[in-house]
Amino acid sequence: MYTIMNRYSVSRPIYSKRAFEEDNERQTPESRSFREKISIFLTCSSSRAKQVLKGLFPILDWLLQYPVKLWLPSDVISGVSTGLACCLQGLAYALLVYVGPVYGLYAAFFPVLPYFFLGTSRHLSVGPFPVTCLMVGSEVLALAPDEEFMLPGNGTSVNETGLVSVAMEVDVNARDSQRVTIASTMTVLIGLFQLGMGILHVGFLVRYLSDPLVGGFTTAAAFHVLISQLSLVLSVPTKSHSGFLSFAYILNDVFQNIWQTNVADLVAGLLTILIVMAVKEVNAKFEHKIPVPIPIEVIVTVIATGISYAVDLRSHYGASIVHSIPRGFVPVQRPKIELFGRIIRSSFSTAVVGYAIAVSVAKLYETKHDYKIDGNQELIAFGISNIFCGCFSGFVATTALSRTAIQESTGGKTQMAGLISALIVLIVIVALGPLLQPLQKSVLAGIVIANLKGMFMQISDVPILWKQSRTDCFIWVFTCISCIILGLDVGLLTGVVFELGTVVVRSQFPSCSTLGNVPGTEIYRSIKNYKNIVEITGIKIFKCNSPIYFANMDYVKEQLRDAVGFDAIRVFKKRNKALKKIHKLVKKGKLKFTENGLVPVAHMGVDNDAFDRERDPEQTESGPSEEMEGGPRRDIEVEVQVDWTSALPVDVTVPKVDIHSLVMDFSAVSFLDVKSAASLRLVVKEFMRIGVRVYIAGCDDETVRKMEALCFFDDMVTKDMLFLTVHDAVLSIKLEVSNGNVSDPMVDKASCNETNGCIKLTECCTLVLCNIQKVSRFILSIHK
């Protein structure tokens, strides 16, 4: 029996990036020309044709293998239950769009047919949803308010000044016709946007709508829906308001006219809200014991319609009823293209929101039932569905979690259940619609409000988000408040901008750390987070946990400067200044080179007046050699060390450099851009010229290829600085130090050449004094 120990030992060479590529034979990625890609795309075969056909019509994926006896009974039960819910929600949500209830039935019927053939989700219930309906309704209300359809009435009134004025009445037929045109035109434009995004494969745009953003947006939408339905529950007149602070104006109208409340409508609306919410709680609590959820909306609607018809609530109590639900369909009408320019912004935002809601719900059931949905195909399916629906005077369709939950929980297996639900809606449109004419509008408003509970319950996510991620919590709250105050379309755009701003801020100020080593291992972690982590003497390991680009490069440089404890440019300048002063003192004879270093002449007890004499310019500039008395000129070479950590003979404070190597961990750096590559190359050179070697560890192959494309490497900054891991770089540095290949950065060597009393000073590490000005100008030009 083998005993498995909780330790492991690995023996391998120290790998630089170049050595690893040579040992493992790095492959060049295969690239095809545009012509080759087109040729492959246009290649035709039976298997490819079948694949393309299934991609365009996902129904072929399951219809050809549909087990009729096993799945059809479940789909029928699910379809009937979902169809009843679709009918009632269609009638109710039409109120949010400010069109007649029959158009809600159209919106519940027509989109299902194209989606049956084109959709990839087998459980979505396609139809109207409160949020998108309200977004369309806001635009309808803005473009066709009551004030634009006022006509002189039959009555007259006397104002405060005693003048008689003719009473004005709303031309209801013209107003409703225009609102239907606006809603259907906007639905077609929404469909065109979705279809275009699907064809262009830009479904990824919906990923910018994060869960906190969608949560805040839908909660704000639920608030707007609630406010808009108050006037129907109370049956009080309000003016048309949309946009900035529209909810405040609506509430103002409601309170001003509260005395006109119709008690019959109020009682019916409140009872509907309470009963529907209570029964839905029962359905949720006993969902595993009840085979089919109680269709409470249908039951309440039937009872309310019966009571209204029997008591004649409209005649006796002035109740507001649906009044007209004609049988059949209206003729196909083309969209009013001249409206596109006025509704393009809100149409695009509604298209994105509708798609985001549908995909988020679809993904829940994709995971649960183990099949795959195609985001781009969903865009195409919803785009064609909305175009088709808009041409038949319907309004925007997406999905609703409540309806989809009914379709799935009652045994729905495929979109066959959706098709059967459409048949139920069709029966109501062509036969049963007029029976619902006595239904009170407050009952439909109550159904709408009762179905908002799930969206309002999202408020409970706020304290959870506060504990998990305060940034996400701010996104939720900011989006919700923006949508409430500014309106749904502008608020959503503001929320997206704020969300992207948080991403930019987080990447602009990335987390950087100094790493230390767990003794005896190859593990490196932040020295701030662990007690047993030790820094390696003479080596600083710096890690940036973010891509490096133009916006955060300066911040990364600041963090690197704080990590190493000095500014390489300042060190370079201070050393230059010190060397210049030392050179001057040597020229004046106040300092003398000895084998022990620089020694003041006064301390030696030697007068050195010779340095004050005028010298031949040819001698000063290394002119032709001259012979001295007694023979040729004497050349004395003396190597002197300048210890930058000790007191210098000049009044210059040079920052201490206590490292000889810098390792930058790039394992979390996914990309560089042009500016960051240029700045990083300059940073490397700044460290190298003060004697600190720089190594980069952990770069993946794609980052290295990007660095090559950005011309990061040159004669000074070579690929030899790249290492596979931080530990490889550290071991390589230790090996070089043990072999004496790495000099002590705290000590610079200088040489003294004494010829005929003339002394010249040079710094042998990286600087030749005669080129100081040229180097300085070069560095300044790079910085500019």
FIMINU-850407 format. One record per atom (N, C-alpha, C): x negated, y, z negated. Coordinates in steps of 0.2 Angstrom, whole numbers, plus 5000, padded with zeros to 4 digits. Example, Ala and Ser with C-alpha at 12.3 -4.5 7.8 and 13.67 -1.06 7.14 Angstrom:
<atoms>
493449724961;493849784961;493449844961;493649894965;493249954964;493650004961;
</atoms>
This chain:
<atoms>
499649945000;500050005000;499650065000;499750115004;499450175005;499750225000;499250264997;499450324993;499450384996;499950424997;499950485000;499750544995;499150574997;498950624992;499250694994;499350744990;499550804992;499050854993;498450824996;497850864999;497750845006;497350885009;497150865016;496450895017;496050865021;495450895023;495350895030;495150945033;495050955041;494350975042;494050935047;493350955049;493350975056;493151035058;493151055065;492651105066;492451125072;491951175073;492351245071;491851295070;492151365070;492251395076;492851405077;493151425084;493251505085;492851525089;492951595092;493551585098;493851635100;494351625105;493951595112;493451625113;493051595119;492851525119;492651505113;492351435112;492951385112;493551415109;494151365109;494451355116;494351415120;494651405127;494151365131;493551365130;493051325134;493151245132;493251235125;493251165123;493951135125;494451175125;495151145127;495351165134;494951195138;495051205145;495751245146;495751305144;496251355145;496551355152;497251345153;497551345160;497751415161;497751435168;498051495170;498751485171;499251525169;499951515170;500051515177;500451475179;500651465187;501151525188;501051565193;501451615195;501651605202;502351615204;502551615210;502751685213;502651685220;502751745223;503551755224;503751815225;504451835226;504751795232;504351785237;504551745242;504751665240;504251645236;504351575234;504951565229;505051615225;505651615220;506251615224;506351665230;506951665234;507051595237;506451565240;506551505243;506851445239;506551445232;506851395228;507551415226;507751475225;508451495224;508951475229;508651485235;509151465241;509151395243;508751355240;508651285241;509351245240;509651215244;510251185244;510251105243;510551075239;510651005238;511250985235;511450925235;512150905232;512150915225;511550895221;511550905214;511550985212;511151025216;511151095215;511851125216;512251105222;512851125223;513351105217;513351045215;513751025209;513551065203;512951085202;512751125196;513051195197;512951225203;513251295204;514051295203;514351245206;515051245205;515351235198;514951195194;515151185187;514951255183;514451285186;514251355182;514851405184;515151405190;515651455191;516351435189;516451375188;517051345186;516951295180;516851315174;516651275168;517251225167;517851235169;518351185168;518151115171;517751115176;517551055179;517151005174;516851045169;516451005164;516850955160;517550975158;517950935154;518550905157;518750945162;519450925165;519350855169;518750845172;518750775176;518650715171;518450735165;518450685160;518950685154;519450725156;519950735150;520350675149;520350645142;520750585140;521450605139;521850595143;522550625143;522950595137;522950535136;523250505130;522950525123;522350535123;522050555117;522050625115;522050675120;521950745119;522650785120;523050755125;523550795127;524050815122;524250765118;524750775112;524550825107;523850825106;523550875101;523550945105;523450945111;523451015115;524151045115;524650995116;525351025117;525551055110;525451015104;525651045098;525251115096;524551115098;524151175097;524451225101;524551215108;524851265112;525451295110;525951255108;526551285106;526551325100;526151305095;525951345089;525651415091;525151405095;524751465097;525151515101;525651485106;526051525110;526551565106;526851535101;527251575097;526951635093;526351625091;525951675088;525751735093;525551705099;525351755104;525951805106;526551775106;527151815108;527251865103;527251855097;527351905092;526851955091;526151925092;525651975091;525652025098;525851995103;525852035109;526352095109;526952075106;527452125105;527252175100;526852155095;526652205089;526052245092;525552215095;524952255097;525152305103;525652295106;525852345111;526052415108;526252415102;526352475098;525652515097;525152475097;524452515096;524252545103;524452515108;524352545115;524852605117;525352605113;525852655115;526252645121;526352575123;526752555128;527252515126;527752495130;528352455129;528152385126;528552355122;528352285119;528252235125;528652235131;528552185136;527852185139;527452245139;526852245141;526352205137;526552195130;526152155126;526152085128;526752065130;526851995132;526451985139;526452035143;526052025149;525252015147;525052055142;524352045140;524251985136;524751945134;524651885131;524751825136;524951845142;525051785147;524551785152;524451845156;524051845162;523251835161;522951855155;522251845155;522051765154;522551735151;522451665149;522351625156;522651635161;522551595167;521851595170;521551655172;520851655174;520351625169;520451635163;520051615158;520051535158;520651505159;520751435159;520251405164;520151435170;519651405175;518951425174;518851485171;518151515171;517851525164;518151515159;517851515152;517551455150;516951465146;516551415143;516751385136;517151425133;517351405126;518051365127;518051315123;518651275123;519151285118;519051335114;519451345108;519751415108;519451465112;519651535111;520351545113;520751585109;521451605111;521351675114;521451675121;521351745124;521951785124;521951845122;522451895122;522251955118;522751995117;522652065113;522352055106;521952105104;521652105098;521752175095;521952185089;522052255086;521552305088;520852295087;520352335088;520352365095;520252325100;520252345107;520952375109;521452355106;522152385108;522152455105;521852465099;521852535097;521352585101;520752555103;520352595107;520652615114;521052565117;521352585123;521952635121;522252625115;522852665113;522652735112;521952745109;521752815108;521652855114;521452815119;521352855126;521952865129;522452825128;523152835131;523452895128;523352895121;523652955118;523353015119;522653015121;522353075122;522453105129;522653055134;522753075141;523453085142;523953055138;524653065139;525053085133;524853135130;525253155124;525953175125;526353175120;527053195121;527153265124;526653315122;526753385123;526753395131;526453345135;526353355142;527053335146;527453305142;528053285145;528753315142;528653375140;529253405137;529653435143;530353425142;530853455146;531353495143;531653545146;532253585142;532853535141;533053535135;533653495133;534253525133;534853495131;535453525131;535653575125;535253565120;535453605114;535053665114;535253715109;534853775108;534753785101;534253825099;534153835092;534053915091;534153935085;533954005083;533354015079;532854045081;532254055076;532354105071;531854125067;531854165062;532054235064;531854255070;531954325072;532654335075;533054285076;533654285078;533754275086;533154255089;533154235096;533354165097;533754155102;533954095104;533454055109;533253995107;532853965111;533153895113;532953875119;533153805122;532753755119;533053705116;532753645113;532453605118;531853575117;531453535121;531453465120;531453425125;531453355124;530953315128;530753265125;530153225129;530553185134;530153185140;530353145146;530053075145;530453035141;530252975139;530052925145;530452925150;530252885156;529552905159;529552965160;528852985164;528252975159;528352985153;527852975148;527652905148;528152865147;527952785146;527652765153;527852785158;527652765165;526852785165;526752845163;526052865164;525552835159;525852815153;525452775148;525352705150;525752675154;525652615156;525152615162;525152665166;524652675171;523952685168;523952725163;523252735160;522952675157;523452635153;523252575150;522952525155;523352515160;523152465165;522552485169;522452545170;521852565174;521252555170;521352575163;520752565159;520552495158;521052445158;520952375157;520552355164;520752375169;520452355176;519652385175;519552445173;518852465172;518452425167;518852415162;518452365157;518252305160;518752275164;518552215167;517952215172;517952275176;517452285180;516752295177;516752325171;516152335167;515952265165;516352225162;516152155160;515952115166;516252115171;516052075177;515452095180;515252165180;514652185182;514052165177;514152165171;513652145166;513552065167;514052035168;513951955169;513551945175;513751975181;513351965187;512651985186;512552035182;511852065181;511452025176;511851985172;511551945167;511251985161;511652035159;511452085154;511952065148;512152005147;512451995141;512052005134;511452005135;511052015129;511152085126;511452135129;511652195126;512052185120;512452135120;512852125114;512452115108;511852095109;511452075103;511252135099;511352195102;511252255098;511752275093;512352235094;512852245089;512752195084;512452215079;512252165073;512952155069;512852105065;513452085061;513652145056;513152175053;513352235048;513752285052;513452305058;513752355063;514452335065;514552275067;515252245069;515752245063;515452225057;515852225051;516152295049;515652345049;515852415048;516352445053;516252425059;516652455065;517352425064;517452355063;518052325063;518452345057;518052355051;518452385045;518752455046;518352495050;518552565051;519152555056;519152515061;519652505066;520252485062;520252435057;520752415053;521152475050;520652525047;520952585044;521352625049;521052635055;521452675060;522052635062;522052575062;522652535064;523252545058;523052545052;523452545047;523752615047;523352675048;523652735048;524152745054;523952715060;524352725065;525052695064;525052635060;525752605059;526152635054;525852675050;526252705044;526852745047;526852775052;527352815055;527952765057;527752705060;528252655062;528552625056;528252605051;528552575045;528952625041;528752695041;529252745038;529752775043;529652765049;530052785055;530052865054;529552895054;529452965054;529152995060;529253045063;528953075069;528253105067;527853085072;527153115071;526953145078;526453185078;526153215085;525653165087;525353175093;524853135096;524153165094;523753115090;523153135088;522653085090;522053105092;521453055093;520853095092;520253055091;519653085091;519453105084;519053165083;518853185076;519353195071;519353155065;519753165060;520453155062;520653115067;521353105069;521753075063;521453025059;521852995054;522053055049;521653105048;521853155043;522553195046;522453205053;523053245056;523653195056;523553135057;524153085057;524453085050;524053085045;524253075038;524653145036;524353205038;524653265037;525353265040;525453245046;526153235050;526553195046;526353135043;526753085040;527053115033;526553155029;526753185023;527253245024;527153275030;527553335031;528253315033;528353255036;529053225038;529253165034;528953165028;529153105024;529853105022;530153165021;530853165019;531353135025;531053125031;531453095036;531353015036;531052985031;530952915031;531652875031;531652825036;532252785036;532152725031;532652725027;532552675021;532552605024;533052585029;533052525032;532452495035;532152545039;531452525042;530952515037;530952555032;530452555026;530452485023;531152465021;531252405017;531052345022;531252345028;531052295033;530352285034;529952345034;529252345035;528852315029;529052335023;528752315017;528852245016;529452215017;529652145016;529252105021;529152125027;528752085032;528052085030;527752135027;527052135025;526952085019;527352095014;527252055008;527451975010;527951965014;528051895015;527551865020;527351895025;526851875030;526151855026;525951905022;525351895018;525351845013;525951835010;525951785005;525951715008;526351705014;526351635017;525651625020;525351675023;524651665025;524151635020;524251665014;523851635008;524051565007;524651545007;524851475006;524551435012;524551455018;524251425024;523551415023;523151465020;522451455019;522251415013;522651415008;522551375002;522651295003;523151285007;523351215008;523251195015;522751225019;522651205026;522451135027;522151095022;522051025023;522650985021;523151015018;523750965017;524250985022;524251045025;524851055030;524551045037;524950995040;524650975047;524651035052;525151075051;525251135056;525451195051;525051255052;525151315048;525851335049;526151365044;526851385044;526851445049;527251445054;527251505059;527751565056;527451595051;527851645047;528051705051;527551725056;527751785060;528351765064;528451705067;529051685071;529651685067;529551655061;530151645056;530451715054;529951765052;530151825050;530451865056;530151855062;530451895068;531151875069;531251805069;531951775071;532451805066;532251795059;532751815054;532851895054;532351935055;532452005056;532852025062;532751995068;533152005074;533851985072;533951935069;534651915068;535051955063;534651985058;534952025053;535152095057;534652115061;534752185064;535352175069;535452125072;535952115077;536652105073;536652065068;537252055064;537552125061;537052155058;537252215054;537252285058;536952275064;536952335069;536552395065;535952375063;535552425060;535452495063;535452485070;535252555074;535852595073;536552575074;537152615073;537252635066;537252595062;537452605055;536952645051;536252625052;535752655048;535252695052;535252695058;534852735062;534152705063;534152635062;533452605062;533152605069;532552605070;532152615076;532052545078;532352525084;532252455086;531852455093;531652395095;531252385101;531752405107;532352395107;532852415112;532852385119;532252385122;532252355129;531652315130;531752245132;531252205134;531552165140;531452195146;531752165152;531452095154;531852065157;531651995160;531152005166;530751955166;530351945172;529651995172;529352005178;528752045179;528852105183;528452155182;528452215186;527952205192;528052235197;527652225203;526952245202;526552215206;525752225205;525652295207;525252335203;525052395205;524352405205;524052445209;523352465210;523152515204;522552505202;522352555197;522252625199;522352675195;522352745197;521552765197;521252765202;520452765202;520252835200;520752885201;520552955199;520452965192;520752915188;520652915181;519952895178;519652855182;519052825180;518552875177;518452925180;517952975177;518152995170;518752995168;518953025162;518952965156;518952905159;518952855154;518352805154;517852825158;517252785159;516952765152;516852815148;516452805142;516752765137;517452775136;517852735131;517952665134;517952655141;518052595144;517452545143;516852575143;516252535143;516152515135;516252565131;516252545124;516752485122;517352495125;517852445123;517652375127;517352375132;517152315136;516652285132;516152315129;515652285125;515952265118;516352295115;516652275109;517052215110;517452215115;517852155116;517452095118;516952105121;516552045123;516152025116;515952065112;515552055106;516052015101;516652035101;517151995096;517251925099;517351925106;517551855109;516951805108;516351835109;515751785109;515551765101;515651815097;515551795090;516051745087;516651745089;517151695087;517051635091;516851635098;516651575101;516051535099;515551575096;514951535093;515151495087;515651525083;515851485077;516051415079;516451405084;516751345086;516251305091;515851345094;515251305098;514851265093;514651295087;514251255082;514651205079;515251215078;515751165074;515851105078;515951115085;516151065089;515651035094;515051065093;514451045097;514551045104;514651105107;514651115114;514351185116;514151195122;513751255123;514151305127;514151365125;514451425129;513951465132;514151495138;513651535142;513851605141;513451645138;513651715137;513851755143;513451745148;513551785155;514151755158;514251695158;514851665161;515551695157;515451695151;515951725147;516151795149;515651835150;515751905153;516151905160;515951855164;516251855170;516951835169;517051785165;517751755164;518251815161;517951855156;518351905153;518451965158;517951975162;517952025167;518552015172;518551955175;519051935179;519751935176;519751915170;520451905166;520751975165;520252025163;520552095162;520752125169;520352115174;520552145180;521252115183;521352055182;521952015184;522552045179;522352055173;522952075168;523052145170;522552185171;522752265172;523152275179;523052225184;523452235190;524152215189;524352185184;525052165182;525252205176;524952265175;525252315170;525052285163;524652245162;524452225155;523952265152;523752255146;523152295143;522652245141;522052275138;521452235137;521552175133;521152125135;521252055131;520552035129;520552005123;519851975121;520151915117;519951915111;520251855107;520351885099;520651845096;520751855088;520651795084;520251805079;520051745075;520651715072;521251745070;521851715068;522151665073;522251695079;522551655084;522051595086;521451605086;520951555088;520951495083;521051525076;521051475071;521651435071;522251465073;522851425074;522751365079;522451385085;522351345091;521851285089;521351305085;520851245083;521151205077;521451235072;521651195066;522251155068;522651175073;523251125075;523051075079;522451065081;522251005085;522051025092;521951085094;521751105101;521051075102;521051045108;520351015110;520051055116;520451075120;520251115126;520651175128;520451205133;520951265135;521551245138;521751175138;522351155140;522851185135;522651185129;523051215123;523251285125;522751325128;522851395130;523351405135;523251355140;523751355146;524451345143;524551295139;525251285136;525451345132;525051375128;525251435125;525451495130;525151495136;525351545141;526051525143;526251465144;526851435146;527451455141;527251455135;527751475130;527851555130;527351595131;527451665133;527851675139;527751635144;528051645150;528851635149;528951585145;529751575144;530051635140;529651665136;529951725132;530051775137;529551785142;529551845147;530151835152;530251775154;530751765159;531451745156;531551725150;532151705147;532351735141;531851735136;532051745129;531951825127;531651855131;531451925129;532051965127;532551975131;533152015129;533451995122;533351935120;533551915113;533251955107;532651985109;532252015104;532352095104;532852115108;532952185108;533152215102;533552185097;533752215091;533252215086;532652195087;532152185082;531852255080;531752265074;531552335072;530752345073;530552405075;529852415076;529452405070;529852425064;529452425058;529252355056;529652305058;529452235057;528852215061;528752235067;528152225071;527552265068;527652325066;527152355062;526952325056;527452295052;527252255047;526852195048;526952155054;526552105056;525852125058;525852185061;525152205063;524752225056;525052255051;524752275045;524552205041;524952165041;524852095037;524252065040;524152065047;523552035050;522952075049;522952125046;522352165045;521952145039;522252105035;521952085028;521252065029;521152015034;520451985035;519952035036;520152085040;519652145042;519552185036;520052205032;519952245026;519452205021;519552135021;519152095016;518452105017;518252125023;517552135025;517152185020;517552225017;517252275012;516852235006;517052175005;516752135000;516052115002;515852125008;515152115011;514652165009;514952225007;514452285005;514052264999;514352244993;513852234988;513352174989;513652124993;513152074995;512552094999;512752135004;512252165008;511752215004;512052244999;511552284995;511052244992;511252184990;510752144986;510252114991;510552094997;510152055002;509652105006;509952155009;509652205013;509952275013;509652315010;509952385009;509952415016;509552405021;509552435027;510152415031;510352345030;510952325034;511552355030;511552365024;512052395020;512252465022;511652505023;511752565026;512052565033;511852525037;512152515044;512852505043;513052455039;513852445038;514152505036;513952535031;514252595028;514252655033;513752665036;513652725041;514152715047;514152655049;514552645055;515252645053;515452625048;516152625045;516352695045;515952735041;516152805040;516152845047;515652835051;515652865057;516252855062;516452785062;517052775066;517752795063;517752805056;518352835053;518352905055;517852945054;517853015055;517853035062;517353005066;517253025073;517752995078;518052945076;518452905081;518052835083;518352785086;518052725087;517552725092;517652755098;517152755103;516552795101;516552855099;516052895097;515652865091;516052845086;515852815080;515452755081;515652715086;515252655088;514552675091;514552725095;513952745098;513452775093;513752805088;513352835083;513052785079;513452725077;513252675073;512652635077;512752625083;512252595087;511552635087;511652695088;511052745088;510652735081;511152735075;510852735069;510452665068;510852615070;510552545069;509852545073;509852565079;509152565083;508652605079;508852665076;508452705072;508152675066;508552625063;508252595057;507652545060;507752515066;507352465069;506652505070;506752565073;506152605075;505752625069;506152645064;505852665057;505452615054;505752555054;505452495051;504852475055;504852475062;504252465066;503752515066;503952585065;503452635065;503052635058;503352615053;502952605046;502952535044;502552495048;502552425046;502152405040;502252345037;501952325031;501252305033;500752335030;500052315031;499752295024;499252255024;499052225018;498252205019;497952205013;497252185013;497252105010;496952065014;496951995012;496351975008;496451925004;495951885000;496051815001;495551784999;495451705000;495651664994;496051614995;496151564989;495451524989;495151534983;494451494983;494451424985;494051404989;494051334991;494551314997;494851354999;495351345005;495251395011;495651375016;495651425022;496251465021;496551475015;497251515015;497051585013;497351635016;497251705015;497951735014;497951775008;498551805007;498451875004;498951915003;498851985001;498551984994;498052024992;497752024986;498252064981;498752094983;499252124978;499752074976;499852024979;500351974977;500151914973;499551904973;499351844969;498751864964;498651834959;498151844954;497451804956;497551744959;496951704960;496651714967;496851774970;496551784977;495951834976;495451814979;494851854978;494551884985;494351944985;494051974991;493351944992;493151934998;492451915000;492051975000;491451964997;490952024997;490752045004;490752105005;490552135011;491052125017;491552095016;492052075022;492752105019;493052145024;493752175022;494152145028;494752115025;495252075030;495852115030;496052145035;496652185036;497152155040;497752155038;498352125042;498852175043;499152185049;499752225051;500252175053;500852185050;501452135051;501952165056;501652185061;502152215066;501752225073;502152225078;501852245085;501552315084;501052335088;500652395087;500852435094;501152495093;501252525099;501152605098;501352645103;501252715102;501452745096;502052725094;502452765088;502152745081;501752685081;501552665074;500752665074;500452675079;499752675079;499352715074;499552775074;499252825069;499352805062;499952775060;500152745054;499652685052;499552645057;499152585056;498452605055;498152655058;497552685057;497452715050;497952745048;497952775041;497952715036;498352665037;498352605032;497652575033;497352565038;496652535039;496152575035;496152645036;495752685032;495752675025;496452675022;496552665015;496252595013;496352545017;496152475015;495352475015;494952505019;494252495019;493952545014;494352595013;494052645008;493652705010;493652705017;493252765020;493452775027;493252835029;493452855036;492852855040;492852805045;492252795049;491952855053;492452895055;492252955058;491853005053;492153015047;491853055042;491153025040;491052965040;490452935038;489952945043;490152945049;489652955055;489453025055;489953075054;489753145054;489253165048;489453135042;489053145036;488353125037;488253065040;487553035041;487153075046;487553095051;487153145056;486953205053;487353235049;487153295045;486553285040;486553225037;486053215032;485353205036;485453165042;484853155045;484553215049;484953255051;484753325053;484353365048;484653365042;484253405037;483653365035;483653305035;482953265033;482453275038;482653285045;482253295050;481953365049;482353415047;482053485046;481553485041;481753445035;481253445029;480653415031;480653365035;480053325037;479653375042;479953415046;479553465050;479253515046;479553535041;479253585037;478753565032;478753495032;478253465027;478453455020;479053465019;479353455012;479453385011;479553345016;479653275015;479053235019;478853175016;478453135020;478653065019;478553035025;478652965026;478052925022;478252875018;477752825015;478052755016;477652715015;477952645015;478452625010;478552675005;479052665000;479752705002;479652745008;480252785010;480052855010;480552895009;480452975010;480252995003;479753035003;479553064996;479353134997;479653174992;479453244993;478753264992;478453304996;477753324996;477553344990;477953394987;477753424980;477553364975;477953314975;477853264970;477253224971;476953224977;476353194979;475653234977;475853294976;475253344974;474853364980;475153364986;474753374992;475053434996;474653484998;474853535001;474953515009;475453535012;475553515019;475653575023;475253625023;475353685027;475253675034;474953615036;474953605043;475553605047;476153585043;476753585046;477053645048;476753705045;477053765046;476653805052;476153765054;475753795060;476153795066;476053835071;476353835077;475953775081;476453735084;476153675088;476253685095;475853645099;475953645106;476553615108;476953655112;477653625115;477553555118;476953545121;476853485124;476853425119;476553445114;476453395108;477153385105;477553435104;478153425101;478653385105;478553385112;479053355116;478653295119;478253265115;477853205117;477553215124;477153265124;476753285130;476153235131;475753255135;475153215137;474753205130;474453145130;474053135124;473353175124;473153195118;472553225118;472053185113;471453195114;470953165110;470853205104;470753175098;470553215092;469853205091;469553245086;468853245085;468653175083;468153155085;467953085083;468253025087;468653045092;468952985096;469652995098;470052945101;470752955103;471152965097;471852985099;472353005095;472552945091;472752955084;472952905080;473652895080;474052835082;474752825081;474852785075;475252805071;475452775065;476152755065;476352695065;477152675065;477252655058;477752695054;477952675048;478752665048;478952605046;479652595045;479952615039;480452655039;480752685032;481452665032;481652645026;482352635025;482752695021;483252715024;483652765021;484252735017;484252735011;484752695007;485352755006;485952735009;486452785009;486852785002;486752734998;487052734992;486652764986;486052784987;485652814982;485652894984;485352924979;485353004980;484853014985;485053064990;484753084996;484353144994;483753154998;483353214996;483653274999;484253275002;484653335004;485353335001;485553395001;486253414998;486853395003;486853325004;487453305008;487753245005;488353245004;488653185001;488953135006;488653075007;488853035012;489352975009;489952965012;490352915009;490052845009;490152805004;489852745004;490252695008;489852655011;490152595016;489952535012;490352495009;490152435005;490352375009;490452375015;490652315019;490152315025;490052255028;489652245034;490152215039;490752195038;491152165043;491852185041;492252195046;492952205046;493352155050;493852115047;494252065051;494952085051;495252095057;495952115058;496352055060;496752045055;497251985057;497852005061;497851985067;498351995072;498851945073;498951895069;499351845069;500051865070;500251925067;500951955067;501052005072;500452025076;500552075082;500752035088;501352055090;501652015096;501452055103;501352125102;501152155109;500752225107;500452245112;500152315112;500352355118;500352415118;500452455124;499852495125;499852535131;499252575133;498952615128;499352655124;499052695120;498752665114;499052615111;498852575105;498152535107;498152515113;497552475115;496952525116;497052585119;496552635119;496352655112;496852665108;496652695101;496252635097;496552575098;496252525094;495452515096;495352515103;494652505105;494252565102;494452625102;494052675099;493952665092;494452635088;494352625081;493752575080;493752525084;493252465084;492552505085;492552545090;491852575091;491652625086;492152655082;491952695077;491652655071;491952595070;491652555065;490952525067;490852515073;490252485075;489652525075;489852595076;489252645076;489052655069;489352635064;489152645057;488852585054;488852535059;488552465057;489052415054;489652425055;490152385053;490452345059;490352275059;490552235064;491352225063;491652215069;492352215069;492552145072;493052105069;493252045072;494052045072;494352015077;495052015078;495251935078;495651915073;495851845072;496651835073;496751775076;497451755076;497851785082;497551815087;497951835093;498151775097;498851775099;499051715103;498851735110;498851685115;498651695122;498951745125;499651755124;499951815128;499651885126;499551895119;499251955117;498551965120;498151915120;497551915123;497551935131;498051905134;498151925141;498351995142;498752025137;498952095138;498352135136;497952115132;497352155130;496852165136;496852105140;496452105146;496752155151;497352145152;497752185157;497652265155;497652275149;497552345147;496852375146;496352335149;495652345149;495352365142;495552325137;495352335130;494652315130;494352265133;493752245133;493252285137;492652295135;492152325139;491452305137;490952335139;490252315137;490152315130;490452355126;490352365119;490852315115;491452325117;492052285114;492152225118;491852165116;491852105120;492352055117;492552005121;492951955119;492651905113;491951915112;491651875107;491851895100;492251955100;492551975093;493151935091;493451905096;494051865095;493951795092;494351785087;494251715083;494951685083;494951615082;495651585082;496051595076;495651595070;496051615064;495551655059;495851685054;495451725050;494851685047;495051625045;494451585042;493951565046;494051555053;493551555058;493051615058;493451675058;493051735058;492551745052;492851725046;492451735040;491851685039;492051625041;491451575042;490951595046;491151625052;490651645057;490251705054;490551745051;490151805048;489651785042;489951735038;489451705033;488851675036;488951635042;488451605045;487951655048;488151705050;487751765053;487351795047;487651805042;487351835036;486751795033;486951725033;486451685030;485851675035;485951685042;485451685047;485051755047;485251805044;484951865044;485151905050;485751895053;485951925059;486351985058;486551995052;486952055050;486652095045;486452155046;486152205042;486552225037;486252255031;486552285026;486852355028;487452365028;487652435031;487552485026;487352475020;487152525015;486452555016;486052525021;485352545022;485252555029;485052615031;484852625038;484152625039;483852605044;483152605045;482952665049;482452695048;482152745052;481452735053;481152765058;480452755060;480052815060;479452815058;479052875058;478452865063;478352915067;477852905072;477352975071;476852965067;476353025066;475853025071;475853075074;475353085079;475053155079;474353165077;474053225077;474453275072;474653245067;474953295062;475753305064;475953275069;476653285071;477053225070;477653235067;478053185064;478753185068;478953125071;479653125074;480053075071;480653085070;481153045066;481653015070;481852955070;482352925073;482752875069;483352865070;483752815067;483852755071;483652695069;483552645073;484252605074;484752615069;485352575070;485752585076;486052645076;486452665081;486352735084;485952775081;485952845083;485252865085;485152895090;484452925092;484553005091;484153035087;484353105085;484353145091;483953135096;483953175102;484553175106;484953125105;485653125108;486253135104;486153165098;486653175094;487253215097;487053275100;487553315103;487853285109;487553245113;487853205118;488453155115;488253125110;488653075107;489253105104;489153165101;489753205098;490253225103;489953255108;490353275114;490753215117;490453165117;490853105120;491353085116;491253075109;491753055104;492353105104;492153175105;492753225105;493153215111;492853205117;493253195123;493653135123;493453085119;493853025119;494453035114;494353075109;494953095104;495453135108;495153185112;495653225116;496053185121;
</atoms>
